[in-house]
Amino acid sequence: MDRQTVGHARPARLRVEARTLGVSEIVKPVGELDHHTAELLRTPLEGALDGGRARLVVDCSALEFCDSTGLNVLLAARLRAEAEGGGVHLSGMRPAVARVFEITGADAVFTVHESLEAALAD
């Protein structure tokens, strides 16, 4: 039996959807973003940046939880996107997730929009 099937693997509590729309890469994390799942978000963000798309829109409307590890993934993507002339736009944050950004002051360094539509129109 594979070691990962014997209690070492944690079921993924995060699914990430990604698509390109015009000059933006839209990334939608669904579920819980924490130290166990952060790599699932880091990979498509870095892939978009590696592919030359420096304008990232993270649709947070289905993100139920975000801890400091998840926040650090988003901050790293923001720094890299800005260095490449782009940015990271966050949209549709639920109150619990928005609170993490408020408490840490991260809401001041991201462009935050009420909805995905507003982020794409900006």
Phi, psi and omega in degrees: 000137179296137181302326182292338180272356181251056172088358180267336180266137176260136178297139180296124178258012181222136172237141181235125177254139180222142176205155178259134176223107184063235181269358184256144168258121179261123181239126183238103174281134181238115179119223186247125180256109181212191184296339178278336188241357187303324181297331179295333176269321182302318185300308179290330177295312179294323178298319178295316180293319177297329180276005176090007177264105184263356176257106182253133175243117180258111179276104185267011187296337179248012178274116185271335185205145175214124176258188185295330178294316177297319178299319179295326176298315180293320179295319179296319178296321179297313180300316181291317180299317180294323178296335180260014176086013181242215180184173177243125178250132178254142180222152171061037182291133174288156183305318182295322179286317178301325181297320178299318180292322179293313183299320183274348183083004181293338179296339180280343183255352177252154169272117185248132181239152179295325185218165176297319180300318179294321179294321180288332181281340183287000000 
